[in-house]
Amino acid sequence: MKKVLGLTALFVLVGAALALAAEPGTAKQALGFGFLGAVVLGACLGIGIAASGCGVGMGHCVRGACEGIARNPELAGKLTVTMILGLAFIEALTLYALVLSFYLVFAKLGGFLSAAGIG
């Protein structure tokens, strides 16, 4: 849990550094710091929260499968297949959040920057 919180804090700090790194005469003046900071911070927080939530879910999934196998070793094959399928679905949620954060940063931010005549 400490690693997940540490990675989330790292994503937030890196995102804030990117938002504060705008040079004078660029998007900071044309769009205002609020919009640029909100897009980058939203993308970083989105992937950080999704990764931490999915990590907790994966931990519960594996713990439940291990407990089930320990109680009934004959069902190890069925439980392993079900666990791997569940882990794949949980991991897909994290990938959806990653794609959404890329969309926020590259598509939305790039569209607004080109509309303002900056990029």
Biopython code that builds the backbone (N, CA, C, O; Angstrom):
import numpy as np
from Bio.PDB.StructureBuilder import StructureBuilder

atoms = [
    (1, "MET", "N", (0.824, -1.190, 0.000)),
    (1, "MET", "CA", (0.000, 0.000, 0.000)),
    (1, "MET", "C", (0.870, 1.257, 0.000)),
    (1, "MET", "O", (0.521, 2.264, -0.616)),
    (2, "LYS", "N", (2.007, 1.188, 0.697)),
    (2, "LYS", "CA", (2.884, 2.350, 0.739)),
    (2, "LYS", "C", (3.491, 2.630, -0.627)),
    (2, "LYS", "O", (3.701, 3.786, -0.996)),
    (3, "LYS", "N", (3.777, 1.552, -1.389)),
    (3, "LYS", "CA", (4.332, 1.749, -2.730)),
    (3, "LYS", "C", (3.311, 2.416, -3.640)),
    (3, "LYS", "O", (3.663, 3.276, -4.447)),
    (4, "VAL", "N", (2.049, 2.021, -3.513)),
    (4, "VAL", "CA", (1.000, 2.603, -4.354)),
    (4, "VAL", "C", (0.831, 4.082, -4.033)),
    (4, "VAL", "O", (0.724, 4.910, -4.938)),
    (5, "LEU", "N", (0.807, 4.410, -2.756)),
    (5, "LEU", "CA", (0.677, 5.817, -2.374)),
    (5, "LEU", "C", (1.901, 6.617, -2.794)),
    (5, "LEU", "O", (1.782, 7.778, -3.185)),
    (6, "GLY", "N", (3.068, 6.006, -2.715)),
    (6, "GLY", "CA", (4.277, 6.691, -3.153)),
    (6, "GLY", "C", (4.270, 6.954, -4.650)),
    (6, "GLY", "O", (4.662, 8.032, -5.096)),
    (7, "LEU", "N", (3.822, 5.966, -5.435)),
    (7, "LEU", "CA", (3.734, 6.162, -6.884)),
    (7, "LEU", "C", (2.686, 7.210, -7.243)),
    (7, "LEU", "O", (2.888, 7.998, -8.167)),
    (8, "THR", "N", (1.573, 7.224, -6.523)),
    (8, "THR", "CA", (0.552, 8.239, -6.777)),
    (8, "THR", "C", (1.096, 9.621, -6.481)),
    (8, "THR", "O", (0.873, 10.556, -7.252)),
    (9, "ALA", "N", (1.808, 9.761, -5.370)),
    (9, "ALA", "CA", (2.402, 11.061, -5.045)),
    (9, "ALA", "C", (3.444, 11.462, -6.081)),
    (9, "ALA", "O", (3.570, 12.640, -6.414)),
    (10, "LEU", "N", (4.189, 10.490, -6.589)),
    (10, "LEU", "CA", (5.179, 10.784, -7.626)),
    (10, "LEU", "C", (4.502, 11.287, -8.899)),
    (10, "LEU", "O", (4.972, 12.251, -9.502)),
    (11, "PHE", "N", (3.403, 10.650, -9.319)),
    (11, "PHE", "CA", (2.677, 11.102, -10.498)),
    (11, "PHE", "C", (2.139, 12.517, -10.313)),
    (11, "PHE", "O", (2.180, 13.327, -11.239)),
    (12, "VAL", "N", (1.638, 12.809, -9.122)),
    (12, "VAL", "CA", (1.114, 14.152, -8.865)),
    (12, "VAL", "C", (2.233, 15.183, -8.904)),
    (12, "VAL", "O", (2.066, 16.258, -9.481)),
    (13, "LEU", "N", (3.363, 14.868, -8.300)),
    (13, "LEU", "CA", (4.468, 15.822, -8.299)),
    (13, "LEU", "C", (5.032, 16.041, -9.693)),
    (13, "LEU", "O", (5.359, 17.170, -10.058)),
    (14, "VAL", "N", (5.150, 14.978, -10.473)),
    (14, "VAL", "CA", (5.646, 15.129, -11.846)),
    (14, "VAL", "C", (4.653, 15.936, -12.672)),
    (14, "VAL", "O", (5.047, 16.784, -13.473)),
    (15, "GLY", "N", (3.372, 15.672, -12.477)),
    (15, "GLY", "CA", (2.360, 16.429, -13.206)),
    (15, "GLY", "C", (2.368, 17.894, -12.833)),
    (15, "GLY", "O", (2.206, 18.759, -13.695)),
    (16, "ALA", "N", (2.554, 18.182, -11.555)),
    (16, "ALA", "CA", (2.622, 19.578, -11.139)),
    (16, "ALA", "C", (3.859, 20.258, -11.696)),
    (16, "ALA", "O", (3.818, 21.434, -12.054)),
    (17, "ALA", "N", (4.956, 19.524, -11.769)),
    (17, "ALA", "CA", (6.174, 20.104, -12.345)),
    (17, "ALA", "C", (5.973, 20.426, -13.827)),
    (17, "ALA", "O", (6.448, 21.454, -14.311)),
    (18, "LEU", "N", (5.271, 19.547, -14.545)),
    (18, "LEU", "CA", (4.988, 19.831, -15.954)),
    (18, "LEU", "C", (4.066, 21.028, -16.099)),
    (18, "LEU", "O", (4.229, 21.830, -17.019)),
    (19, "ALA", "N", (3.108, 21.155, -15.208)),
    (19, "ALA", "CA", (2.176, 22.273, -15.298)),
    (19, "ALA", "C", (2.860, 23.595, -14.976)),
    (19, "ALA", "O", (2.505, 24.629, -15.541)),
    (20, "LEU", "N", (3.824, 23.572, -14.087)),
    (20, "LEU", "CA", (4.519, 24.797, -13.709)),
    (20, "LEU", "C", (5.684, 25.130, -14.627)),
    (20, "LEU", "O", (6.295, 26.188, -14.480)),
    (21, "ALA", "N", (6.006, 24.254, -15.570)),
    (21, "ALA", "CA", (7.169, 24.455, -16.415)),
    (21, "ALA", "C", (6.874, 25.279, -17.665)),
    (21, "ALA", "O", (7.743, 25.399, -18.529)),
    (22, "ALA", "N", (5.695, 25.841, -17.785)),
    (22, "ALA", "CA", (5.354, 26.624, -18.974)),
    (22, "ALA", "C", (6.190, 27.897, -19.017)),
    (22, "ALA", "O", (6.291, 28.629, -18.032)),
    (23, "GLU", "N", (6.777, 28.141, -20.164)),
    (23, "GLU", "CA", (7.601, 29.333, -20.318)),
    (23, "GLU", "C", (6.725, 30.535, -20.634)),
    (23, "GLU", "O", (5.618, 30.374, -21.148)),
    (24, "PRO", "N", (7.203, 31.731, -20.335)),
    (24, "PRO", "CA", (6.411, 32.930, -20.635)),
    (24, "PRO", "C", (6.172, 33.043, -22.136)),
    (24, "PRO", "O", (7.049, 32.745, -22.947)),
    (25, "GLY", "N", (4.970, 33.478, -22.485)),
    (25, "GLY", "CA", (4.617, 33.668, -23.880)),
    (25, "GLY", "C", (4.036, 32.426, -24.525)),
    (25, "GLY", "O", (3.810, 32.417, -25.735)),
    (26, "THR", "N", (3.785, 31.373, -23.750)),
    (26, "THR", "CA", (3.205, 30.158, -24.321)),
    (26, "THR", "C", (1.797, 29.997, -23.788)),
    (26, "THR", "O", (1.081, 30.979, -23.591)),
    (27, "ALA", "N", (1.408, 28.772, -23.557)),
    (27, "ALA", "CA", (0.031, 28.473, -23.167)),
    (27, "ALA", "C", (-0.348, 29.127, -21.845)),
    (27, "ALA", "O", (-1.532, 29.340, -21.581)),
    (28, "LYS", "N", (0.620, 29.444, -21.027)),
    (28, "LYS", "CA", (0.317, 30.036, -19.727)),
    (28, "LYS", "C", (-0.379, 31.380, -19.905)),
    (28, "LYS", "O", (-1.305, 31.689, -19.155)),
    (29, "GLN", "N", (0.037, 32.181, -20.868)),
    (29, "GLN", "CA", (-0.591, 33.473, -21.081)),
    (29, "GLN", "C", (-1.840, 33.346, -21.943)),
    (29, "GLN", "O", (-2.828, 34.040, -21.701)),
    (30, "ALA", "N", (-1.811, 32.472, -22.943)),
    (30, "ALA", "CA", (-2.936, 32.388, -23.864)),
    (30, "ALA", "C", (-4.151, 31.727, -23.232)),
    (30, "ALA", "O", (-5.275, 32.187, -23.436)),
    (31, "LEU", "N", (-3.951, 30.674, -22.482)),
    (31, "LEU", "CA", (-5.070, 29.926, -21.944)),
    (31, "LEU", "C", (-5.253, 30.115, -20.447)),
    (31, "LEU", "O", (-6.298, 29.751, -19.908)),
    (32, "GLY", "N", (-4.309, 30.650, -19.795)),
    (32, "GLY", "CA", (-4.374, 30.769, -18.352)),
    (32, "GLY", "C", (-3.765, 29.542, -17.705)),
    (32, "GLY", "O", (-3.866, 28.437, -18.239)),
    (33, "PHE", "N", (-3.142, 29.727, -16.576)),
    (33, "PHE", "CA", (-2.493, 28.613, -15.891)),
    (33, "PHE", "C", (-3.514, 27.592, -15.427)),
    (33, "PHE", "O", (-3.198, 26.405, -15.347)),
    (34, "GLY", "N", (-4.724, 28.018, -15.121)),
    (34, "GLY", "CA", (-5.726, 27.112, -14.576)),
    (34, "GLY", "C", (-6.063, 25.970, -15.506)),
    (34, "GLY", "O", (-6.178, 24.826, -15.064)),
    (35, "PHE", "N", (-6.225, 26.258, -16.793)),
    (35, "PHE", "CA", (-6.598, 25.207, -17.730)),
    (35, "PHE", "C", (-5.459, 24.214, -17.931)),
    (35, "PHE", "O", (-5.669, 23.003, -17.861)),
    (36, "LEU", "N", (-4.275, 24.715, -18.176)),
    (36, "LEU", "CA", (-3.123, 23.846, -18.406)),
    (36, "LEU", "C", (-2.848, 22.986, -17.176)),
    (36, "LEU", "O", (-2.626, 21.780, -17.291)),
    (37, "GLY", "N", (-2.863, 23.598, -16.026)),
    (37, "GLY", "CA", (-2.627, 22.849, -14.795)),
    (37, "GLY", "C", (-3.712, 21.822, -14.533)),
    (37, "GLY", "O", (-3.428, 20.724, -14.054)),
    (38, "ALA", "N", (-4.958, 22.172, -14.845)),
    (38, "ALA", "CA", (-6.060, 21.242, -14.607)),
    (38, "ALA", "C", (-5.974, 20.024, -15.512)),
    (38, "ALA", "O", (-6.258, 18.910, -15.074)),
    (39, "VAL", "N", (-5.587, 20.217, -16.765)),
    (39, "VAL", "CA", (-5.492, 19.086, -17.692)),
    (39, "VAL", "C", (-4.381, 18.139, -17.255)),
    (39, "VAL", "O", (-4.589, 16.927, -17.190)),
    (40, "VAL", "N", (-3.216, 18.674, -16.959)),
    (40, "VAL", "CA", (-2.090, 17.816, -16.582)),
    (40, "VAL", "C", (-2.336, 17.161, -15.227)),
    (40, "VAL", "O", (-2.072, 15.971, -15.055)),
    (41, "LEU", "N", (-2.831, 17.920, -14.280)),
    (41, "LEU", "CA", (-3.094, 17.362, -12.958)),
    (41, "LEU", "C", (-4.221, 16.332, -13.000)),
    (41, "LEU", "O", (-4.166, 15.324, -12.296)),
    (42, "GLY", "N", (-5.232, 16.577, -13.813)),
    (42, "GLY", "CA", (-6.323, 15.616, -13.950)),
    (42, "GLY", "C", (-5.844, 14.308, -14.553)),
    (42, "GLY", "O", (-6.252, 13.231, -14.117)),
    (43, "ALA", "N", (-4.981, 14.397, -15.550)),
    (43, "ALA", "CA", (-4.449, 13.176, -16.159)),
    (43, "ALA", "C", (-3.601, 12.396, -15.162)),
    (43, "ALA", "O", (-3.710, 11.173, -15.077)),
    (44, "CYS", "N", (-2.765, 13.091, -14.414)),
    (44, "CYS", "CA", (-1.897, 12.410, -13.437)),
    (44, "CYS", "C", (-2.695, 11.811, -12.294)),
    (44, "CYS", "O", (-2.432, 10.683, -11.878)),
    (45, "LEU", "N", (-3.659, 12.546, -11.786)),
    (45, "LEU", "CA", (-4.480, 12.009, -10.699)),
    (45, "LEU", "C", (-5.338, 10.847, -11.175)),
    (45, "LEU", "O", (-5.543, 9.876, -10.447)),
    (46, "GLY", "N", (-5.837, 10.951, -12.402)),
    (46, "GLY", "CA", (-6.673, 9.867, -12.920)),
    (46, "GLY", "C", (-5.934, 8.550, -12.997)),
    (46, "GLY", "O", (-6.445, 7.524, -12.548)),
    (47, "ILE", "N", (-4.740, 8.563, -13.557)),
    (47, "ILE", "CA", (-3.996, 7.313, -13.670)),
    (47, "ILE", "C", (-3.484, 6.853, -12.308)),
    (47, "ILE", "O", (-3.397, 5.651, -12.058)),
    (48, "GLY", "N", (-3.145, 7.790, -11.426)),
    (48, "GLY", "CA", (-2.678, 7.409, -10.089)),
    (48, "GLY", "C", (-3.759, 6.738, -9.258)),
    (48, "GLY", "O", (-3.512, 5.721, -8.609)),
    (49, "ILE", "N", (-4.946, 7.302, -9.279)),
    (49, "ILE", "CA", (-6.054, 6.731, -8.510)),
    (49, "ILE", "C", (-6.494, 5.407, -9.113)),
    (49, "ILE", "O", (-6.788, 4.458, -8.387)),
    (50, "ALA", "N", (-6.541, 5.341, -10.441)),
    (50, "ALA", "CA", (-6.937, 4.080, -11.081)),
    (50, "ALA", "C", (-5.938, 2.980, -10.785)),
    (50, "ALA", "O", (-6.329, 1.846, -10.510)),
    (51, "ALA", "N", (-4.659, 3.297, -10.839)),
    (51, "ALA", "CA", (-3.637, 2.275, -10.579)),
    (51, "ALA", "C", (-3.683, 1.812, -9.132)),
    (51, "ALA", "O", (-3.526, 0.622, -8.861)),
    (52, "SER", "N", (-3.894, 2.731, -8.200)),
    (52, "SER", "CA", (-3.942, 2.318, -6.798)),
    (52, "SER", "C", (-5.182, 1.477, -6.509)),
    (52, "SER", "O", (-5.106, 0.484, -5.785)),
    (53, "GLY", "N", (-6.321, 1.872, -7.073)),
    (53, "GLY", "CA", (-7.537, 1.086, -6.862)),
    (53, "GLY", "C", (-7.449, -0.294, -7.479)),
    (53, "GLY", "O", (-7.875, -1.280, -6.877)),
    (54, "CYS", "N", (-6.902, -0.364, -8.668)),
    (54, "CYS", "CA", (-6.756, -1.672, -9.323)),
    (54, "CYS", "C", (-5.719, -2.532, -8.618)),
    (54, "CYS", "O", (-5.862, -3.754, -8.576)),
    (55, "GLY", "N", (-4.686, -1.922, -8.067)),
    (55, "GLY", "CA", (-3.702, -2.685, -7.309)),
    (55, "GLY", "C", (-4.309, -3.316, -6.070)),
    (55, "GLY", "O", (-4.010, -4.463, -5.738)),
    (56, "VAL", "N", (-5.160, -2.567, -5.387)),
    (56, "VAL", "CA", (-5.844, -3.113, -4.216)),
    (56, "VAL", "C", (-6.781, -4.243, -4.633)),
    (56, "VAL", "O", (-6.863, -5.268, -3.957)),
    (57, "GLY", "N", (-7.491, -4.052, -5.752)),
    (57, "GLY", "CA", (-8.388, -5.096, -6.245)),
    (57, "GLY", "C", (-7.657, -6.355, -6.636)),
    (57, "GLY", "O", (-8.136, -7.459, -6.374)),
    (58, "MET", "N", (-6.501, -6.207, -7.260)),
    (58, "MET", "CA", (-5.707, -7.381, -7.628)),
    (58, "MET", "C", (-5.220, -8.121, -6.390)),
    (58, "MET", "O", (-5.193, -9.352, -6.365)),
    (59, "GLY", "N", (-4.841, -7.375, -5.375)),
    (59, "GLY", "CA", (-4.407, -8.007, -4.137)),
    (59, "GLY", "C", (-5.507, -8.827, -3.495)),
    (59, "GLY", "O", (-5.271, -9.939, -3.024)),
    (60, "HIS", "N", (-6.718, -8.272, -3.476)),
    (60, "HIS", "CA", (-7.847, -9.023, -2.918)),
    (60, "HIS", "C", (-8.166, -10.254, -3.758)),
    (60, "HIS", "O", (-8.511, -11.305, -3.218)),
    (61, "CYS", "N", (-8.051, -10.127, -5.071)),
    (61, "CYS", "CA", (-8.329, -11.253, -5.968)),
    (61, "CYS", "C", (-7.348, -12.406, -5.730)),
    (61, "CYS", "O", (-7.752, -13.563, -5.616)),
    (62, "VAL", "N", (-6.079, -12.079, -5.657)),
    (62, "VAL", "CA", (-5.063, -13.122, -5.451)),
    (62, "VAL", "C", (-5.193, -13.721, -4.055)),
    (62, "VAL", "O", (-5.043, -14.931, -3.879)),
    (63, "ARG", "N", (-5.472, -12.881, -3.066)),
    (63, "ARG", "CA", (-5.640, -13.399, -1.707)),
    (63, "ARG", "C", (-6.811, -14.382, -1.630)),
    (63, "ARG", "O", (-6.715, -15.439, -1.006)),
    (64, "GLY", "N", (-7.921, -14.008, -2.281)),
    (64, "GLY", "CA", (-9.082, -14.901, -2.269)),
    (64, "GLY", "C", (-8.805, -16.218, -2.976)),
    (64, "GLY", "O", (-9.235, -17.278, -2.520)),
    (65, "ALA", "N", (-8.086, -16.150, -4.089)),
    (65, "ALA", "CA", (-7.758, -17.379, -4.809)),
    (65, "ALA", "C", (-6.816, -18.258, -3.987)),
    (65, "ALA", "O", (-6.976, -19.478, -3.949)),
    (66, "CYS", "N", (-5.848, -17.648, -3.338)),
    (66, "CYS", "CA", (-4.919, -18.434, -2.497)),
    (66, "CYS", "C", (-5.646, -19.075, -1.322)),
    (66, "CYS", "O", (-5.373, -20.224, -0.975)),
    (67, "GLU", "N", (-6.563, -18.346, -0.712)),
    (67, "GLU", "CA", (-7.326, -18.924, 0.391)),
    (67, "GLU", "C", (-8.218, -20.063, -0.098)),
    (67, "GLU", "O", (-8.367, -21.079, 0.581)),
    (68, "GLY", "N", (-8.812, -19.887, -1.287)),
    (68, "GLY", "CA", (-9.653, -20.951, -1.836)),
    (68, "GLY", "C", (-8.860, -22.195, -2.168)),
    (68, "GLY", "O", (-9.315, -23.312, -1.924)),
    (69, "ILE", "N", (-7.668, -22.005, -2.725)),
    (69, "ILE", "CA", (-6.821, -23.159, -3.046)),
    (69, "ILE", "C", (-6.346, -23.839, -1.766)),
    (69, "ILE", "O", (-6.232, -25.064, -1.724)),
    (70, "ALA", "N", (-6.070, -23.065, -0.730)),
    (70, "ALA", "CA", (-5.626, -23.653, 0.538)),
    (70, "ALA", "C", (-6.743, -24.464, 1.190)),
    (70, "ALA", "O", (-6.475, -25.479, 1.833)),
    (71, "ARG", "N", (-7.983, -24.029, 1.030)),
    (71, "ARG", "CA", (-9.099, -24.753, 1.639)),
    (71, "ARG", "C", (-9.494, -25.984, 0.830)),
    (71, "ARG", "O", (-9.890, -27.007, 1.389)),
    (72, "ASN", "N", (-9.381, -25.874, -0.497)),
    (72, "ASN", "CA", (-9.766, -26.993, -1.344)),
    (72, "ASN", "C", (-8.765, -27.118, -2.487)),
    (72, "ASN", "O", (-8.986, -26.541, -3.552)),
    (73, "PRO", "N", (-7.685, -27.845, -2.301)),
    (73, "PRO", "CA", (-6.633, -27.937, -3.329)),
    (73, "PRO", "C", (-7.087, -28.580, -4.634)),
    (73, "PRO", "O", (-6.447, -28.387, -5.668)),
    (74, "GLU", "N", (-8.186, -29.345, -4.604)),
    (74, "GLU", "CA", (-8.665, -29.999, -5.826)),
    (74, "GLU", "C", (-9.186, -28.989, -6.846)),
    (74, "GLU", "O", (-9.209, -29.286, -8.041)),
    (75, "LEU", "N", (-9.598, -27.820, -6.409)),
    (75, "LEU", "CA", (-10.139, -26.790, -7.308)),
    (75, "LEU", "C", (-9.080, -25.793, -7.764)),
    (75, "LEU", "O", (-9.416, -24.720, -8.266)),
    (76, "ALA", "N", (-7.810, -26.134, -7.596)),
    (76, "ALA", "CA", (-6.736, -25.185, -7.919)),
    (76, "ALA", "C", (-6.774, -24.760, -9.379)),
    (76, "ALA", "O", (-6.560, -23.584, -9.673)),
    (77, "GLY", "N", (-7.038, -25.671, -10.295)),
    (77, "GLY", "CA", (-7.061, -25.335, -11.713)),
    (77, "GLY", "C", (-8.173, -24.356, -12.059)),
    (77, "GLY", "O", (-7.938, -23.369, -12.756)),
    (78, "LYS", "N", (-9.391, -24.624, -11.571)),
    (78, "LYS", "CA", (-10.520, -23.736, -11.853)),
    (78, "LYS", "C", (-10.318, -22.362, -11.206)),
    (78, "LYS", "O", (-10.607, -21.331, -11.813)),
    (79, "LEU", "N", (-9.823, -22.362, -9.976)),
    (79, "LEU", "CA", (-9.613, -21.081, -9.294)),
    (79, "LEU", "C", (-8.510, -20.263, -9.960)),
    (79, "LEU", "O", (-8.606, -19.038, -10.027)),
    (80, "THR", "N", (-7.471, -20.922, -10.450)),
    (80, "THR", "CA", (-6.388, -20.190, -11.111)),
    (80, "THR", "C", (-6.871, -19.556, -12.402)),
    (80, "THR", "O", (-6.536, -18.408, -12.695)),
    (81, "VAL", "N", (-7.658, -20.295, -13.179)),
    (81, "VAL", "CA", (-8.188, -19.740, -14.431)),
    (81, "VAL", "C", (-9.110, -18.562, -14.134)),
    (81, "VAL", "O", (-9.036, -17.532, -14.804)),
    (82, "THR", "N", (-9.963, -18.704, -13.151)),
    (82, "THR", "CA", (-10.872, -17.618, -12.788)),
    (82, "THR", "C", (-10.105, -16.414, -12.267)),
    (82, "THR", "O", (-10.456, -15.275, -12.575)),
    (83, "MET", "N", (-9.058, -16.654, -11.479)),
    (83, "MET", "CA", (-8.248, -15.547, -10.957)),
    (83, "MET", "C", (-7.551, -14.808, -12.087)),
    (83, "MET", "O", (-7.541, -13.577, -12.093)),
    (84, "ILE", "N", (-6.969, -15.518, -13.041)),
    (84, "ILE", "CA", (-6.265, -14.868, -14.141)),
    (84, "ILE", "C", (-7.236, -14.066, -14.996)),
    (84, "ILE", "O", (-6.900, -12.973, -15.452)),
    (85, "LEU", "N", (-8.428, -14.593, -15.217)),
    (85, "LEU", "CA", (-9.439, -13.844, -15.974)),
    (85, "LEU", "C", (-9.848, -12.575, -15.228)),
    (85, "LEU", "O", (-9.980, -11.511, -15.834)),
    (86, "GLY", "N", (-10.046, -12.686, -13.926)),
    (86, "GLY", "CA", (-10.384, -11.503, -13.129)),
    (86, "GLY", "C", (-9.261, -10.480, -13.123)),
    (86, "GLY", "O", (-9.523, -9.280, -13.205)),
    (87, "LEU", "N", (-8.016, -10.929, -13.027)),
    (87, "LEU", "CA", (-6.881, -10.008, -13.064)),
    (87, "LEU", "C", (-6.788, -9.289, -14.404)),
    (87, "LEU", "O", (-6.423, -8.115, -14.455)),
    (88, "ALA", "N", (-7.116, -9.985, -15.482)),
    (88, "ALA", "CA", (-7.092, -9.351, -16.801)),
    (88, "ALA", "C", (-8.147, -8.254, -16.889)),
    (88, "ALA", "O", (-7.886, -7.194, -17.459)),
    (89, "PHE", "N", (-9.339, -8.493, -16.331)),
    (89, "PHE", "CA", (-10.381, -7.462, -16.341)),
    (89, "PHE", "C", (-9.992, -6.265, -15.482)),
    (89, "PHE", "O", (-10.247, -5.119, -15.851)),
    (90, "ILE", "N", (-9.379, -6.532, -14.346)),
    (90, "ILE", "CA", (-8.951, -5.432, -13.473)),
    (90, "ILE", "C", (-7.855, -4.615, -14.151)),
    (90, "ILE", "O", (-7.865, -3.386, -14.084)),
    (91, "GLU", "N", (-6.918, -5.288, -14.798)),
    (91, "GLU", "CA", (-5.840, -4.592, -15.487)),
    (91, "GLU", "C", (-6.375, -3.755, -16.652)),
    (91, "GLU", "O", (-5.824, -2.701, -16.969)),
    (92, "ALA", "N", (-7.444, -4.228, -17.282)),
    (92, "ALA", "CA", (-8.052, -3.471, -18.373)),
    (92, "ALA", "C", (-8.576, -2.127, -17.874)),
    (92, "ALA", "O", (-8.526, -1.137, -18.603)),
    (93, "LEU", "N", (-9.073, -2.080, -16.649)),
    (93, "LEU", "CA", (-9.557, -0.807, -16.096)),
    (93, "LEU", "C", (-8.415, 0.201, -15.962)),
    (93, "LEU", "O", (-8.595, 1.388, -16.234)),
    (94, "THR", "N", (-7.251, -0.271, -15.546)),
    (94, "THR", "CA", (-6.094, 0.620, -15.450)),
    (94, "THR", "C", (-5.675, 1.109, -16.828)),
    (94, "THR", "O", (-5.324, 2.278, -16.988)),
    (95, "LEU", "N", (-5.706, 0.239, -17.815)),
    (95, "LEU", "CA", (-5.340, 0.650, -19.167)),
    (95, "LEU", "C", (-6.339, 1.650, -19.746)),
    (95, "LEU", "O", (-5.949, 2.545, -20.496)),
    (96, "TYR", "N", (-7.627, 1.509, -19.407)),
    (96, "TYR", "CA", (-8.616, 2.494, -19.848)),
    (96, "TYR", "C", (-8.301, 3.860, -19.249)),
    (96, "TYR", "O", (-8.407, 4.876, -19.936)),
    (97, "ALA", "N", (-7.917, 3.893, -17.981)),
    (97, "ALA", "CA", (-7.559, 5.163, -17.347)),
    (97, "ALA", "C", (-6.302, 5.755, -17.984)),
    (97, "ALA", "O", (-6.206, 6.973, -18.133)),
    (98, "LEU", "N", (-5.348, 4.920, -18.358)),
    (98, "LEU", "CA", (-4.141, 5.401, -19.019)),
    (98, "LEU", "C", (-4.475, 5.996, -20.384)),
    (98, "LEU", "O", (-3.956, 7.053, -20.741)),
    (99, "VAL", "N", (-5.331, 5.332, -21.145)),
    (99, "VAL", "CA", (-5.740, 5.852, -22.452)),
    (99, "VAL", "C", (-6.489, 7.165, -22.286)),
    (99, "VAL", "O", (-6.294, 8.093, -23.071)),
    (100, "LEU", "N", (-7.340, 7.253, -21.277)),
    (100, "LEU", "CA", (-8.074, 8.495, -21.041)),
    (100, "LEU", "C", (-7.133, 9.628, -20.652)),
    (100, "LEU", "O", (-7.332, 10.765, -21.081)),
    (101, "SER", "N", (-6.120, 9.341, -19.852)),
    (101, "SER", "CA", (-5.179, 10.399, -19.480)),
    (101, "SER", "C", (-4.349, 10.838, -20.682)),
    (101, "SER", "O", (-4.058, 12.025, -20.829)),
    (102, "PHE", "N", (-3.960, 9.885, -21.552)),
    (102, "PHE", "CA", (-3.273, 10.271, -22.793)),
    (102, "PHE", "C", (-4.176, 11.127, -23.667)),
    (102, "PHE", "O", (-3.710, 12.080, -24.290)),
    (103, "TYR", "N", (-5.460, 10.797, -23.720)),
    (103, "TYR", "CA", (-6.407, 11.587, -24.501)),
    (103, "TYR", "C", (-6.509, 13.004, -23.952)),
    (103, "TYR", "O", (-6.533, 13.972, -24.712)),
    (104, "LEU", "N", (-6.567, 13.119, -22.642)),
    (104, "LEU", "CA", (-6.634, 14.456, -22.031)),
    (104, "LEU", "C", (-5.412, 15.289, -22.384)),
    (104, "LEU", "O", (-5.533, 16.452, -22.771)),
    (105, "VAL", "N", (-4.245, 14.693, -22.249)),
    (105, "VAL", "CA", (-3.018, 15.452, -22.451)),
    (105, "VAL", "C", (-2.777, 15.759, -23.913)),
    (105, "VAL", "O", (-2.515, 16.909, -24.266)),
    (106, "PHE", "N", (-2.860, 14.758, -24.769)),
    (106, "PHE", "CA", (-2.452, 14.963, -26.156)),
    (106, "PHE", "C", (-3.564, 15.503, -27.049)),
    (106, "PHE", "O", (-3.311, 16.394, -27.859)),
    (107, "ALA", "N", (-4.775, 14.993, -26.926)),
    (107, "ALA", "CA", (-5.843, 15.422, -27.822)),
    (107, "ALA", "C", (-6.474, 16.729, -27.352)),
    (107, "ALA", "O", (-6.553, 17.691, -28.116)),
    (108, "LYS", "N", (-6.915, 16.766, -26.124)),
    (108, "LYS", "CA", (-7.601, 17.967, -25.634)),
    (108, "LYS", "C", (-6.651, 19.151, -25.503)),
    (108, "LYS", "O", (-6.946, 20.251, -25.970)),
    (109, "LEU", "N", (-5.520, 18.918, -24.869)),
    (109, "LEU", "CA", (-4.578, 20.011, -24.665)),
    (109, "LEU", "C", (-3.995, 20.476, -25.993)),
    (109, "LEU", "O", (-3.840, 21.677, -26.218)),
    (110, "GLY", "N", (-3.672, 19.530, -26.876)),
    (110, "GLY", "CA", (-3.141, 19.904, -28.183)),
    (110, "GLY", "C", (-4.169, 20.662, -29.012)),
    (110, "GLY", "O", (-3.812, 21.603, -29.720)),
    (111, "GLY", "N", (-5.436, 20.269, -28.937)),
    (111, "GLY", "CA", (-6.482, 20.972, -29.669)),
    (111, "GLY", "C", (-6.657, 22.401, -29.192)),
    (111, "GLY", "O", (-6.829, 23.312, -30.001)),
    (112, "PHE", "N", (-6.614, 22.601, -27.888)),
    (112, "PHE", "CA", (-6.775, 23.954, -27.365)),
    (112, "PHE", "C", (-5.546, 24.807, -27.644)),
    (112, "PHE", "O", (-5.661, 26.013, -27.865)),
    (113, "LEU", "N", (-4.375, 24.189, -27.634)),
    (113, "LEU", "CA", (-3.171, 24.961, -27.936)),
    (113, "LEU", "C", (-3.137, 25.388, -29.407)),
    (113, "LEU", "O", (-2.748, 26.515, -29.716)),
    (114, "SER", "N", (-3.544, 24.489, -30.318)),
    (114, "SER", "CA", (-3.556, 24.880, -31.729)),
    (114, "SER", "C", (-4.649, 25.885, -32.016)),
    (114, "SER", "O", (-4.479, 26.720, -32.904)),
    (115, "ALA", "N", (-5.762, 25.844, -31.306)),
    (115, "ALA", "CA", (-6.832, 26.824, -31.484)),
    (115, "ALA", "C", (-6.373, 28.198, -31.005)),
    (115, "ALA", "O", (-6.816, 29.223, -31.523)),
    (116, "ALA", "N", (-5.485, 28.213, -30.014)),
    (116, "ALA", "CA", (-4.977, 29.490, -29.520)),
    (116, "ALA", "C", (-3.805, 30.007, -30.361)),
    (116, "ALA", "O", (-3.286, 31.096, -30.113)),
    (117, "GLY", "N", (-3.395, 29.214, -31.357)),
    (117, "GLY", "CA", (-2.308, 29.639, -32.237)),
    (117, "GLY", "C", (-0.934, 29.429, -31.644)),
    (117, "GLY", "O", (0.018, 30.104, -32.037)),
    (118, "ILE", "N", (-0.810, 28.497, -30.695)),
    (118, "ILE", "CA", (0.478, 28.285, -30.030)),
    (118, "ILE", "C", (1.207, 27.100, -30.625)),
    (118, "ILE", "O", (2.417, 27.170, -30.840)),
    (119, "GLY", "N", (0.503, 26.013, -30.897)),
    (119, "GLY", "CA", (1.195, 24.805, -31.348)),
    (119, "GLY", "C", (0.888, 24.396, -32.739)),
    (119, "GLY", "O", (1.416, 23.394, -33.218)),
]
sb = StructureBuilder()
sb.init_structure("model")
sb.init_model(0)
sb.init_chain("A")
sb.init_seg("    ")
for serial, (resi, resn, name, xyz) in enumerate(atoms, 1):
    if name == "N":
        sb.init_residue(resn, " ", resi, " ")
    sb.init_atom(name, np.array(xyz, "f"), 0.0, 1.0, " ", f" {name:<3s}", serial, name[0])
structure = sb.get_structure()
